């Protein structure tokens, strides 16, 4: 599964508005934001970059005033991981990823009503809900809303749950599949609406859409804590491998 997840990440970054490929790495750049969570790189599966390749990667980030940063499954590119460490990259985080398949998916019998965004306003309000849900890690913006719409328009899926007053209480997205798998990400609920099953509902609905409607072989995600992990496991996600986040400080 590590190879599939890594190949997915490569394809996903190649879809960025301004991707660059250097010495066994794909760098996914989006000129509309400086966020390191959008602008990052990943090695090709099995890549064996040399010191000059890593130096060129660093230079590409520096010339754009961005932090050199990568996300990848280290077991799928162990020589790349070693080359990055030798160049001074440090571990920002290491996450276990969970995988759901058609055989493990468990859709809740009851829960909040999940729907797709219907307008630009819905996308903007969902972006705002996710910004609040993640505690200000990123700011809500027109560009963020446009990225959500682009996900839906290019083969992925976006889902939300509305509160009783019609506002967006929470939601999530799933990127367009590649290598037989797709990444489910951005699962977030506004603090005022937590504890109502929203995360489980949108996660299960996105997984169901990809696995049962679109025939994708698997859906994977990462979790931010044990509470969220339990939510994902209840709807059929199981631990499978590890992804590494690495960065080079100035």
C-alpha positions in Angstrom: 0.0 0.0 0.0 3.0 2.4 0.6 3.8 2.3 -3.1 0.2 3.2 -4.1 0.0 6.0 -1.5 3.3 7.4 -2.7 2.3 7.2 -6.3 -1.0 8.9 -5.5 0.9 11.7 -3.8 3.1 12.1 -6.9 0.1 12.3 -9.2 -1.7 14.7 -6.8 1.2 17.2 -6.8 1.5 17.0 -10.6 -2.1 18.4 -10.6 -1.0 21.6 -8.8 -1.2 24.8 -11.0 2.7 25.0 -11.2 4.4 21.6 -10.6 8.1 21.2 -11.0 10.1 17.9 -11.3 13.7 17.8 -10.1 16.0 14.8 -9.7 13.4 12.3 -8.6 11.1 14.7 -6.8 7.8 16.3 -7.7 7.3 19.8 -6.3 3.7 20.9 -6.2 3.4 24.7 -6.2 0.3 26.8 -6.1 1.0 30.5 -6.8 -2.2 31.6 -5.0 -0.8 30.6 -1.5 2.4 30.4 0.4 1.0 27.7 2.7 3.5 24.9 3.4 0.5 22.5 3.6 -0.2 23.2 -0.1 3.3 23.9 -1.4 5.4 20.8 -0.8 7.3 18.1 -2.6 7.4 14.3 -2.7 9.9 11.7 -4.1 9.0 9.3 -6.9 8.6 5.7 -5.5 12.0 4.1 -5.4 13.8 7.4 -6.1 17.6 7.6 -5.3 18.4 11.3 -5.4 22.0 12.5 -5.0 23.2 15.6 -3.0 22.9 17.7 -6.2 19.3 16.7 -6.7 18.4 17.6 -3.1 20.3 20.9 -3.5 18.3 21.7 -6.6 15.0 20.9 -4.7 16.0 23.3 -1.9 16.9 26.0 -4.4 13.5 25.7 -6.1 11.7 26.4 -2.8 14.1 29.2 -1.7 13.7 31.1 -5.0 9.9 31.1 -4.3 10.4 32.2 -0.7 8.9 28.9 0.5 10.0 26.5 3.2 11.5 23.4 1.7 9.0 20.7 2.8 8.1 17.2 1.8 5.3 14.7 2.6 5.9 11.0 1.6 5.7 7.3 2.6 9.4 6.7 3.6 9.2 2.9 3.0 8.4 3.7 -0.6 11.5 5.8 -1.1 14.1 5.0 1.6 17.0 6.3 -0.4 15.3 9.6 -0.8 14.6 9.8 2.9 18.3 9.2 3.6 19.4 11.9 1.2 17.1 14.4 2.8 18.4 13.6 6.3 22.0 14.0 5.0 21.0 17.5 3.7 19.8 18.6 7.0 16.0 18.0 6.7 14.3 17.2 10.0 11.1 15.4 10.9 8.2 17.7 11.3 5.8 14.9 12.0 5.3 11.2 11.4 1.8 9.9 11.0 0.2 6.5 10.7 -2.2 6.4 7.8 -5.5 4.5 7.8 -7.0 2.7 4.8 -10.7 1.9 4.0 -11.7 -0.6 1.3 -15.1 -1.7 0.0 -14.9 -4.7 2.4 -14.2 -2.7 5.5 -16.5 0.3 4.9 -19.2 0.7 7.6 -21.7 3.5 6.8 -23.6 4.6 9.9 -27.3 3.8 9.8 -28.2 7.2 11.2 -26.6 10.6 11.5 -26.4 14.1 10.1 -27.5 14.7 6.5 -24.5 15.0 4.2 -24.7 16.9 1.0 -22.4 18.3 -1.7 -21.8 22.1 -2.0 -24.3 23.7 -4.4 -22.8 27.1 -5.0 -19.8 29.3 -4.7 -21.2 30.5 -1.4 -21.3 27.0 -0.1 -17.6 26.5 -0.9 -16.7 29.7 0.7 -18.7 28.9 3.9 -17.2 25.4 4.0 -13.7 26.9 3.7 -14.5 29.1 6.6 -15.9 26.2 8.7 -12.7 24.2 8.1 -10.5 27.2 9.0 -12.4 27.5 12.3 -12.3 23.7 12.8 -8.5 23.6 12.5 -8.0 26.4 14.9 -6.6 29.0 12.6 -3.9 26.8 11.0 -5.0 28.5 7.7 -7.2 31.5 7.0 -10.5 31.3 5.1 -10.1 32.8 1.6 -11.6 33.0 -1.9 -8.5 31.0 -3.0 -9.3 28.3 -0.4 -12.9 28.0 -1.6 -11.6 27.8 -5.2 -9.4 24.9 -4.3 -12.3 23.1 -2.8 -14.4 23.6 -5.9 -11.4 22.5 -8.1 -11.2 19.3 -6.1 -14.9 18.5 -6.9 -14.6 19.6 -10.5 -11.5 17.5 -11.3 -12.6 14.1 -10.2 -12.6 14.4 -6.4 -15.5 15.0 -4.0 -16.5 17.5 -1.4 -19.2 17.0 1.2 -20.7 19.2 4.0 -23.2 19.1 6.8 -25.5 22.1 7.4 -26.4 23.3 10.9 -30.1 23.9 11.7 -29.8 27.6 10.8 -28.4 26.7 7.3 -24.8 27.6 8.0 -22.1 25.0 7.3 -21.3 23.0 10.5 -18.4 20.9 9.0 -17.2 18.9 6.1 -14.3 17.2 4.3 -12.9 16.5 0.8 -11.5 13.6 -1.1 -9.0 14.2 -3.9 -9.3 12.6 -7.3 -8.1 9.0 -7.3 -4.7 7.8 -8.7 -3.0 4.4 -8.5 -6.3 2.9 -7.4 -6.6 5.0 -4.2 -7.7 8.4 -3.1 -6.9 10.6 -0.1 -9.6 11.8 2.2 -8.6 15.0 4.0 -9.7 18.2 5.8 -12.3 16.5 8.0 -13.4 19.3 10.3 -16.3 20.4 12.4 -16.9 23.9 13.9 -16.4 23.7 17.7 -20.0 24.6 18.4 -21.2 21.5 16.5 -18.9 18.8 17.7 -20.2 15.7 19.3 -23.0 15.3 16.7 -21.4 12.7 14.5 -20.5 15.1 11.7 -17.0 13.8 11.2 -18.1 10.2 11.0 -20.9 11.1 8.6 -18.9 13.1 6.1 -16.0 10.5 6.2 -18.3 7.6 5.6 -20.1 9.4 2.8 -17.0 10.4 1.0 -15.5 6.9 1.3 -18.8 5.4 0.1 -18.8 7.7 -2.9 -15.3 6.8 -3.9 -15.5 3.1 -3.2 -19.0 2.1 -4.2 -20.0 4.7 -6.7 -16.7 5.4 -8.5 -15.1 2.0 -8.0 -11.9 3.1 -6.4 -10.0 0.3 -4.7 -9.2 2.1 -1.4 -9.4 5.4 0.4 -6.7 6.6 2.9 -6.4 9.3 5.4 -4.3 10.5 8.3 -5.6 11.4 11.7 -4.8 14.2 14.2 -5.4 12.4 17.5 -6.7 9.2 19.1 -10.3 10.6 19.3 -10.4 11.2 15.5 -8.7 7.8 14.9 -11.6 6.1 16.7 -14.1 8.0 14.6 -12.4 6.8 11.4 -12.0 3.2 12.6 -15.7 3.0 13.4 -16.5 3.7 9.7 -14.0 1.1 8.4 -10.5 2.7 8.3 -7.7 0.5 9.5 -4.0 1.3 10.1 -1.7 0.4 7.2 1.5 2.4 7.0 3.5 5.6 7.8 3.9 9.0 6.2 6.7 11.4 7.0 6.6 15.2 7.0 10.1 16.7 6.6 11.3 20.3 6.4 14.5 22.3 6.2 14.6 25.2 8.5 16.2 28.5 7.4 
